[in-house]
Amino acid sequence: MKVIIKLFATLRDGRGKIVEAEYGEGTQINQIIKDLNIEEKEIAILLKNGILAKTDNVINEGDYLSIFPPVGGG
């Protein structure tokens, strides 16, 4: 099944802004994060179809993920 992953800020470095990938039924978000070489501690906000998600959530056909790192500033 096809999944679209939208990356933000520093998570785009070396990965791009939008990643489209194929995964099998029952795949959890944490597997996608691992495949993208992102450590869970690098993630501040994780959305599945615009709704707050957890890394153990299972993805479905047509889902899209939005992954945001911690944001600093001042």
C-alpha positions as CSV (number, residue, x, y, z in Angstrom):
1,M,0.0,0.0,0.0
2,K,1.1,3.5,-0.7
3,V,1.9,5.9,2.1
4,I,2.9,9.6,1.9
5,I,5.3,11.0,4.5
6,K,5.7,14.8,4.9
7,L,8.8,15.8,6.7
8,F,9.4,19.2,8.2
9,A,12.4,21.4,9.2
10,T,15.6,19.5,9.9
11,L,14.0,16.1,9.2
12,R,14.1,17.0,5.5
13,D,17.9,17.1,5.4
14,G,18.9,14.3,3.1
15,R,15.4,12.9,2.9
16,G,13.4,15.5,1.0
17,K,10.1,17.3,1.8
18,I,7.7,14.5,0.8
19,V,8.5,10.8,0.6
20,E,6.2,8.2,-1.0
21,A,6.7,4.6,0.0
22,E,5.1,1.2,-0.3
23,Y,4.4,-0.8,2.8
24,G,2.6,-4.0,3.6
25,E,-0.6,-4.5,5.6
26,G,-0.1,-4.1,9.3
27,T,3.0,-1.9,9.1
28,Q,3.5,0.3,12.2
29,I,4.6,3.9,12.0
30,N,7.8,3.0,13.9
31,Q,8.9,0.9,11.0
32,I,8.6,3.8,8.6
33,I,10.5,6.0,11.0
34,K,13.3,3.4,11.2
35,D,13.4,3.1,7.4
36,L,13.9,6.9,7.1
37,N,16.8,6.7,9.6
38,I,15.0,9.0,12.0
39,E,15.4,8.4,15.8
40,E,12.2,8.6,17.8
41,K,13.8,11.2,20.1
42,E,14.1,13.5,17.0
43,I,10.3,13.6,16.7
44,A,8.2,16.2,18.6
45,I,4.9,15.9,16.7
46,L,3.7,12.9,14.7
47,L,0.4,13.2,12.8
48,K,-1.5,10.5,10.9
49,N,-4.0,12.0,8.5
50,G,-3.8,15.3,10.5
51,I,-4.5,13.6,13.8
52,L,-2.0,13.1,16.6
53,A,-0.6,9.6,16.4
54,K,1.8,7.2,18.2
55,T,4.6,5.3,16.7
56,D,2.9,1.9,17.3
57,N,-0.2,3.0,15.2
58,V,-0.8,0.8,12.1
59,I,-0.9,2.5,8.7
60,N,-3.6,2.0,6.1
61,E,-3.8,2.5,2.3
62,G,-3.7,6.2,1.4
63,D,-2.6,7.4,4.9
64,Y,-0.2,10.3,5.1
65,L,2.1,11.1,8.0
66,S,3.4,14.4,9.0
67,I,6.6,14.4,11.1
68,F,7.9,17.5,12.9
69,P,11.1,17.8,14.9
70,P,11.4,19.9,18.1
71,V,11.5,23.6,17.2
72,G,13.9,26.0,18.9
73,G,14.1,29.7,18.8
74,G,14.1,32.7,20.9
